Amino acid sequence: MAFTLEASVAVIVVNWNGFDFSQACLESLRKVDFPDFRVVLVDNASQNQEGPRLKKTFPEIELIENSTNLGFSGGNNVGIRFALAGGFSHILLLNNDTEVEPNFLGEMMQRFRQHPEIGVVQPLILFLKEPKKIWSAGGKWISSVGRAVTLGDREPVADFRIRKCELDWATGCCMLISRDALLKAGLLNEQYFAYFEDVEWSLRFKKDGFRINLAEKAIVYHEAGASSKKQTSEGTLSPAVFYYHVRNQFYLTRGTLKGFQCLAAFGYHLSRFVLWIGYFTLRGRFKKLKAVARGIRDGLTDPLQSAPQWP
């Protein structure tokens, strides 16, 4: 594998009460063969001193401890600011419930070397527990209804054919971004907190003229939803997941679409979410019902905020 000598990567991993997942992720990063990268662990106010415990086990990492849970967007932005101040040429966001192949970072960096106009690269992401199935091969944006579609979702790897490497959006589960793209497009929009912030960010990168590519030979394995899964009387996913999903879908629609497309997207998503409310009513899942209703209200009425820039 040939590398660009001046390229340096900050790998940002956000931890929030996910010690075991983060430990496995950091262990896999120790085997990465890329010559110049540094892991930045951002702890989002976890319990039980998880940040310091991980630092003790992995003394080579940079630990940043937040006093409150800033969510996916805010937590990653803390790491991004640290990396930009440190002069890194590229920044990788990596979910803590992932494990990586040793060559994944080198394969992703090759895309930048071959195509300087690229701003963002995503690997091929497989399910950690079902490594023959695809979790994400990137994203397609259907602007007519404001829908973000995951390519390759649950398809067998053996059957999947890459039609083109060009993507509309990359998942925040693992995305590698150039410094130039970050400086022009800005950081993650912290109003989103979690969910759809990666789609909004990707559309900003595209709007500013940067391409997004899939590096299909770069392989990452994902547990999927580790921080949001907890068995309760209303199922596995917490009501907060549904609230942020619904609210942020409308943030995304309002922030990226105009005219007829915006109206069509409102109608499409309102229809979906009304069906969710009906389903939760029938199943007696009233906390989730209320979460969806609040998400609709806030998503349609909250004033939209702009993403922060650096510095």
N, C-alpha and C positions, 0 to 999 in steps of 0.2 A: 504494500500500500504506500503510495506517494503522498506526502503531506506538504502543505505550504508552511515554510519554516516560521513565518511571522504570525501564523494563525494561533490564537489562544482561545480557549473556551472556558467559560464559567458555567458549571452545571448547578442549577438551582433546584433544590428539593425542599418542599414545604412539608413540615410535620405538624400534625394536630392530633394528639392522642393516638398515634399509630406506630408505636415503638417497634413492634415486631416487623411490620411492613417496611419501615424505614431502615431497620437493621439489615434486612435481606436486600433491599435496594442498594444500600451503601456497600455491602459485601460484594455485590455483582459489579459495582463501579470500580472496585479495586482491581478487577481483572481487565479493565479497558485498556486497549493497546495504543490509544492516541497519545502522542508524546507531550502535549502541553495543555492540560486541563486542570481545573480546581473545583472541588465540590463545595458549594455554599449551602449549608443547611439552615433554613429559616424555621424556627420553632414558633408556632402560633399560640403561645401561652398554654402549652399542654400541661396536664397534671403530672404529678410524680417525677418532676425534674427530668423529663424525657430528653430534652436538649443536652444538658450536661452529661447525662448517662451515655448518649450516643457519641458525644465528643470524646468521652473517656475511652470508648471502644474503638473509635476512629479518630485518632488525634490529628490526622492529616487534613481533616475538613475544617472549613471556616464556619463557626457557629454564630448565628445572629438570633437573639431571643427577643420576641415581641412581648409586650406587657399585656396585650389583648389579642383575641383572635381576629385578624384582619381579613379572613377569608382567603380564597384562592387568589383573587386579583390583588388585594393589598399585600398579602404575604409575599407573593412573587415580585411585586414591585419593590419591596424592600431589598430583595436579593438583586434585582436588576439594577437598582441605583448603586448598590455596592460594586457590582461588576463593571458598570460603566465608569465609575470613579476609579476603578482599578485598571482601566485601560484594555480590558479584554476585547478581542475583535469579534467574538461571537458569544451568544448567550443561549444556553439550552434550558428550557423548562422541562422538568421531569417529575411526574407524579411519584409520590413515595411508595405507592403500591405497585411498583413495576420492578422488573428485573431485566437486565440488558445482556446482549451478546457482546463479547469483547471487542468486536470490530465495528459495532454499530455507529460509533461517533466518527470514525474514519470514513465510513461509507457515506455518512451524511455530509461531512465536510468536502468530500469529493465533488458533490453537486455544486458547491460554491466555486470550487476551483475551475470546474468545467464551464459554468455558466455564471459569470459575474453579476448578471442582472437579477439573479435570484435573491430574494430577501428572506425567505422562510423555507425550511425543509422539514418534512415529517418522515419518520420511519414507517415501516410496515409493523403494525401492532397486533399481536396475537393474544388470545386469552391465556393467562398464566396456568390455569387448571385444565384448559383444553387447547394445548399449543398447536393443534392442527386446524383450529378455527380462527378466522380473522376477527379482531375487535374493531380495527379501523385501518383502512387504506387511504385515508384522507377524506375530504368532504366536498360535496357539490351544493351550490346555493341556487335554489329555485326562486328567483326574484318575483315571479308572477304571484306567488302566494306567501313569500317570506319564509320559506322552509329550508332548513339546513339538513341535508341528507348525508349519512355516513356511508362511504363507499366500501363495499366488501363485507358489510355487516353480517357476521356469523357464517360467512361462506367458508367452505373447506379450502385451505391453502392450496391443495393440489388442483382444485378446479378453477381457482381465480386467475384471470388473465388481465394483465395491466394493459389497458387500452391506450392510456397516455399518462405521463408523469405529472402533467400540469393539474393543479388543484385549485378550487375556489376558496377553500379554507383548510386550515390545519388544526388538529386537536391540541388543546393545551396539555393533554396527557404527556406528550413529548413533542416539542417543536424547537427547532434550532433557528435562531434569528441573527442576522448580521447587525453589527453595530450601526452601520449606515441606515438600515431600515428602521431601527429603533429611534435613532435621532430625528428622523424625518416624520415618522408616523406617531411617535409617542409611546407611552407605556400602556399597560392594561387599564381599562376603565373600572375604577374601584367602586363605582355605584352598583355594578353588577354583583359584586361580592363572590358569587359562584354561579356557574352555568351560563353558557352562551357568550361569555366574555371572549373566548377564543375565536368565535365566529365574527363577532364585531371587530376584533383586532385584525383578523385576517382580511376582512373587507376594507379596512383602513389601509393596510399594506398594499393591497391591490389597487386601491384608489390612488395611492401615491406612486404607482408605477412599478412596484416590485412583484416579481413572480413568486409563486408558491409551488414547490415540487415535492413529489414522493420519492424517497430513496428506498426502493423495494428490497434492496439487499441488506438494509439496516434493519435488524430485528429486535423488537422490544416486546416483553410479555407483561400483560396488565391484569391485575386482580379484578379491577372495575368496581368503582363505588365503595371502596373499603371504608372511607370516612363517613359515608351516609347510610350504611346498612346496620340496622339494629332491630332485632326481632321484638315487636310490640303486639298489642292486641289488634292493631290496625294494619299489620303486615310488616314487611321488612324495611321498606323505605320510609324515612321520617316525613312528617308533614312539611317540614322546612324545605325538603327537596322539591316538593310540588309547588310550594310558594315561590321559590326562586325560579323554577322552570317557567311557570306561568308569567310571573312578573317580568322576567328578563326577555321572554319571547316578545312581549309588547314593547319593552325598551328597544329591542333590536329592530322591530318593525317600524317604530316611530323614528328611530335614529337613522335608518338606512334607506327607507322607501318613501316615495312621494306619489301624490295623485292617485290614479286608479289602482296602481299596484299596492299602495298602502291600504286603500279601502278593501281590496280583494283579500289581502293578508289578514286584516282585522276580521273579516267575515269568516275566513277559513279557520283561524285559530279560536275565535269565539265559539264556533260550532264544536270544535274539538273539546274545548274546556267545559262547555255545557254538558256534553256527553260524560265527561269525567265526573261532574257534579252529580249527574243522574246515577252513575255507577256507584259512587261513594254513598249516595243516599240509600240505594237498595242494599248495599253491604253493611250499612250502619257505621261507616267510617267517617264520623262527623268532624274529627280534627282535620282530616285531609280535605273534606268538603270545605270547611272554613278557610283552610290554607289556599285552596284554589280560588275561592271567592275574593279573598284579600289580595291574591296575586293579580287577579283581573283588575280590581279597583286601583291598586297602586301602579300597576303597569300602564294603565291608561291615563292616570292623573298626575303622577309624580313629575316634577320638572326634571328634564334630562340634564345630566352633568357631562362635561367634557373630560376626556382622559388627560392625566397629567403628562407634562413634558419633562425632559431632563436636559440641562440641570434646572 
